[in-house]
Amino acid sequence: MLKKPRLIIVHPIAEARAELTRLAGPDYRSFEADTGKAGLELAASRQPDLALINYRLPDMDVDTAVQALMAGARGTAPAIVVLLDPADAAAGQGVLRAGVQQYMVNEALTPRLVRHALRGALHVIQLERTLYQREAALREREAQLKAAQAQLIATVEERSSELRRVASALVDVTAGKVDVARQMGTELGSRIATLVVDLDRLKADAKQTPSPSGDAVTPEAPVRS
């Protein structure tokens, strides 16, 4: 079973409240108040879906009552219908600009007219709530995307810094290897030069070494035929 929308009716005249309750029909759970203050207290306790408020109240103007009803968290305020006397009909556009969803002129009201106005106001506020919820979801998604983008940028910067450190280390290692190779080449060349000098000295010493007969070793002359 569907839950009936809660409706508060704020009007200073008891007979008018009873008539409005009858005209609204059985599709609403109706609550009544005779002053603006009592209506606001009723709204705070009952959390209505709809508020049907008379344009003229004994203790406050309707704009104050409307603003107070709309002062709660956005997306939770009730749909508001203002009831105007024929003499106040010109104020209709003004109450709409103030945030009211619908207004009715209290002249030859019928159940069809009242119920149509209440349904229309409820439909408008539901659309407004849906729009607000979607806007809130979009804002939340945008915030999440910005946070993810910031995290991605931080990760890229961290990886780039790490790659720069690795590249610098590789350059240092390569330079170190070149230096080692250069040093080893220098040492090897020095050793080779030393060996060549030693070999030349040995050859020279061999030429100066005396033969067993006591004479120096001289090369044999070639035999002529």
Secondary structure as GFF3:
##gff-version 3
##sequence-region A 1 225
A	DSSP	beta_strand	6	10	.	.	.	ID=ss1
A	DSSP	alpha_helix	14	24	.	.	.	ID=ss2
A	DSSP	beta_strand	29	33	.	.	.	ID=ss3
A	DSSP	alpha_helix	36	46	.	.	.	ID=ss4
A	DSSP	beta_strand	50	54	.	.	.	ID=ss5
A	DSSP	alpha_helix	62	69	.	.	.	ID=ss6
A	DSSP	beta_strand	79	84	.	.	.	ID=ss7
A	DSSP	three_ten_helix	86	91	.	.	.	ID=ss8
A	DSSP	alpha_helix	92	97	.	.	.	ID=ss9
A	DSSP	beta_strand	102	105	.	.	.	ID=ss10
A	DSSP	alpha_helix	111	208	.	.	.	ID=ss11
###
